[in-house]
Amino acid sequence: MINLIMCRLAAQYGGHIGLMTFTTGGQIEAITWNTAQGFATALSAFVAQNFAAGRRERVIHAWRTTLWMTSVFGLLCSLLFIGYGNEVFSVFAPETEAYLAGGAFLRIDGYSQIFMMLEITTQGMFYGVGRTLPPAITSMVFNSLRIPLAILLVGLGLGVEGIW
């Protein structure tokens, strides 16, 4: 529901280019969050097994190692999106207006990639130790806040880029 509302806002304030940018940009961003989800799932299974066996040192080591790996990937994606957003987006939308808007989206989105990778990886750690509520609450609250924050930023004059 949140994404549908965000798409509606992108279409309202950015027209068809705003909507295309939001949806296509989200698909490009999936490179990082799908990778993070894979690491989080593997970490969760490993942590659950070792936590149940009382091997807490292995749990902490696995979490740190996984955070390191996802940090490196997140940083690379951040640098790619921030530095080469236009070029990345032009692979999927070769029209000038589209890839310029998409490049702006990826530059804005790029600043969050490493943090998103760390968040999703840490969710896997929580799931592995059986604490599913904290990451669920965090995710629901902060994703829900995207809507009023987008409306606020649009109202402050940022236009569709405030939504992105």
N, C-alpha and C positions, 0 to 999 in steps of 0.2 A: 504494500500500500504506500509506503514511504516513497519508493522509487517512482510509482505512478504519479504521485503528487509532485515530486521533483520534476518529472518529465513534463507535466502540465505547466509548471512554472517556467521551465526552459522554453516551451513552445509559446507561452504567453509573452515573455519578455525578449525572446530571441528569434521568434518565428520558426520557420522550417530549419534554418541553419542552427539555431539554438537547440532544437530538439534532436536533430541529426548529430550534432556535436556531443550532446549529453549521452545519447544512446551508444554511438560508435566509440566515444571516449571511454565509456564504461566497459565496453567489450575489450578495448585495448588494455585498460587497467586490470582486467581479469588475469592478465599474464602474472601479475604479482599476487593478487589475492588467491588465485587458484593454486599457485605454487605454495603460498603460505598455508593454505588449507591442507595440502598434501603433507607438508612437514608437520603440521599440528596433529593430523590424524596419526601419523607414524609415531610422533612423540607421545601422544596420548596412550597408545597401545604399549609402548615401551615403558612409560612411566607407571601405568597401571600394574604391569607385571612385576616391576621392581619394587614399587611401593608396597604391594601386597606381600612381597617376599621380605620386606624390611630392609631393603638395600637402598637406603636414602642417599648414600653417596653417589650411587649410579644414577639416581633420579636427578640430582643436582647437576652432575656432570653432563648428562644427556640434555638437560634444559639449556645449560650454558653453551654446549656445542651447537645445538639447534638454533639458539638465538644468534650465535656467531654466523652460521651459514645463512640464515634468513636476513641478517643485517647486511651482509655482503651483497646478496641478491637485491635486497630492497634499495641499497645505496646505488647500485648499478642502474636499476630501473629509475630511481630518482634522477640521477645524472642524465640518463637517456631522455627522459620526459622533459626535464628542465632545459637541457642544452639542445636537444634535437626534436622537440615536439612537432614542429612543422613537417619535418622530414618523415617522422614516424607516421603521422596522421595522413600525409599525402599518399602513402602506400594504399590506404583504404578509401580515401576521398581525394582524387586528383584535382578537383576544381579549386582554383585559387582561394575563393571566399571560404570554401569548406575547410581546406587544410590550414588556413590562417586562423580561423576560429578554433579548429581542433588543436592547433599548436598552442594557443592560449589556454585551452582547457588542460592539456597535458602539462604545461608549465605550472599551472596552479595546482593540479593534482599531484604533480611530481614531488612537491614538498611534503606530502603526507605518506608517500609509499613506504619509506623505511619504518615509520611509526606504525603503519598498518600491519606490516609484516611482523613486527615485534608483538603487537597486540594479538594477532591471530595465533602466533606461535605460543604465546603465554596462555591463551585459551586452551590449547592442547594440554599444557601442563596441568591446568586446573581440572580439565576433564579426566585426566589420568589419575588424579588423586581423589576423584569422586566429588569434587566441588563444582558442580555445574551452574549453580545459581549466580555467583559473582560475575562470571563473564556474560551470562545471559542478561542480567540486569544492566550491566555496563553497556552492552551492545544495544539493547532496546532503548535505553535512555538517550545515549548520545546519537544514535541514528534518528530517533524521533526529533531531537533538537535541530537536525539539519533543516527541517521545514521552517520553523520560525527564524532561524539564523539566516536562511536564504532570503526570506521576505524582508528581514531587517536590512541586509546588505543591499538588496535591490532598492529599498527605500532610501538608503544612504547615497544612492546615485551610482552604484557599481554596475547596474544593469544585469544582463545575463551572466556576466563574469562573477557576480556576487553569488549566483546560484552554483556555479561550478566550484 
